[in-house]
Amino acid sequence: MKLINTKIPRNHNFITPPQWWREVNALKATTINADKYRIISTHWSGPLTIGGKLACNDDSPLATRFKTVPIIQLREPG
């Protein structure tokens, strides 16, 4: 799984944000909570919400369309 980068670069020369940033914000309306629906989220090609952040599966078309960062899964011992 990969996190979708939603950070917008600061540019004070433009009034409207870039097109890719507006599309990323529109994805939030169609997300599935991966923590709650684990079985559905493994095969879902659309956007996911993991820990309150926007993400997608590795084989999703969203991974090639937007800038993504791999999820680093850390587990505490015990």
Contacts in CASP RR format, 6 or more apart in sequence:
PFRMAT RR
TARGET T0000
AUTHOR 0000-0000-0000
METHOD contacts of the structure
MODEL  1
MKLINTKIPRNHNFITPPQWWREVNALKATTINADKYRIISTHWSGPLTI
GGKLACNDDSPLATRFKTVPIIQLREPG
1 34 0 8 1.000
1 48 0 8 1.000
1 50 0 8 1.000
1 55 0 8 1.000
1 56 0 8 1.000
1 57 0 8 1.000
1 58 0 8 1.000
1 70 0 8 1.000
1 71 0 8 1.000
2 55 0 8 1.000
2 56 0 8 1.000
2 57 0 8 1.000
2 58 0 8 1.000
2 63 0 8 1.000
2 68 0 8 1.000
2 69 0 8 1.000
2 70 0 8 1.000
2 71 0 8 1.000
3 50 0 8 1.000
3 53 0 8 1.000
3 54 0 8 1.000
3 55 0 8 1.000
3 68 0 8 1.000
3 69 0 8 1.000
3 70 0 8 1.000
3 71 0 8 1.000
4 24 0 8 1.000
4 27 0 8 1.000
4 47 0 8 1.000
4 54 0 8 1.000
4 55 0 8 1.000
4 56 0 8 1.000
4 62 0 8 1.000
4 66 0 8 1.000
4 67 0 8 1.000
4 68 0 8 1.000
5 66 0 8 1.000
5 67 0 8 1.000
5 68 0 8 1.000
5 69 0 8 1.000
6 21 0 8 1.000
6 24 0 8 1.000
6 25 0 8 1.000
6 54 0 8 1.000
8 17 0 8 1.000
8 18 0 8 1.000
8 21 0 8 1.000
20 66 0 8 1.000
23 66 0 8 1.000
24 54 0 8 1.000
24 66 0 8 1.000
27 47 0 8 1.000
27 54 0 8 1.000
27 62 0 8 1.000
28 47 0 8 1.000
28 54 0 8 1.000
30 46 0 8 1.000
30 47 0 8 1.000
31 46 0 8 1.000
31 47 0 8 1.000
31 48 0 8 1.000
31 49 0 8 1.000
31 54 0 8 1.000
32 40 0 8 1.000
32 41 0 8 1.000
32 44 0 8 1.000
32 46 0 8 1.000
32 47 0 8 1.000
32 48 0 8 1.000
32 49 0 8 1.000
33 41 0 8 1.000
33 48 0 8 1.000
33 49 0 8 1.000
34 41 0 8 1.000
34 48 0 8 1.000
34 49 0 8 1.000
34 50 0 8 1.000
34 55 0 8 1.000
35 49 0 8 1.000
35 50 0 8 1.000
35 51 0 8 1.000
41 48 0 8 1.000
41 57 0 8 1.000
42 57 0 8 1.000
43 57 0 8 1.000
44 57 0 8 1.000
44 60 0 8 1.000
45 56 0 8 1.000
45 57 0 8 1.000
45 59 0 8 1.000
45 60 0 8 1.000
45 61 0 8 1.000
45 62 0 8 1.000
46 56 0 8 1.000
46 57 0 8 1.000
46 60 0 8 1.000
46 62 0 8 1.000
47 54 0 8 1.000
47 55 0 8 1.000
47 56 0 8 1.000
47 62 0 8 1.000
48 54 0 8 1.000
48 55 0 8 1.000
48 56 0 8 1.000
48 57 0 8 1.000
49 55 0 8 1.000
50 71 0 8 1.000
55 71 0 8 1.000
56 62 0 8 1.000
56 63 0 8 1.000
56 68 0 8 1.000
57 63 0 8 1.000
62 68 0 8 1.000
END
